[in-house]
């Protein structure tokens, strides 16, 4: 069983909300991106990036991408600058994921000053 399969299965056993959406969303391996991403219909991930993570951190990455879909970040962006908007979304939802018991990889966007704020507020 690969690390990606383990992460998906463990997510199913421990975080069924995220796993249900993850299993209903096409997930595609690609080397065209460095880490992972979504267009709200498909989740893409770089297998080399995922292989470099622990299983717990890979679970976080999948749940993180699912949250972008659930919170409709792609639809809410409007005319905002894409990179800044993505970071604002990351700050808003990573606190939620951490509070939900997911183990975050080092270097993710996390700052307690954004607790309780929506991505729109953080972006502003």
Secondary structure, 3 states (H helix, E strand, C coil): CCHHHHHHHHHHHHCHHHHHHHHCCEEEECCCCCCEEECCCEEEECHHHHHCCCHHHHHHHHHHHHHHHHCCHHHHCCCCCHHHHHHHHHHHHHHHHHHCCCCCCCCCCCCHHHCCCCHHHHHC
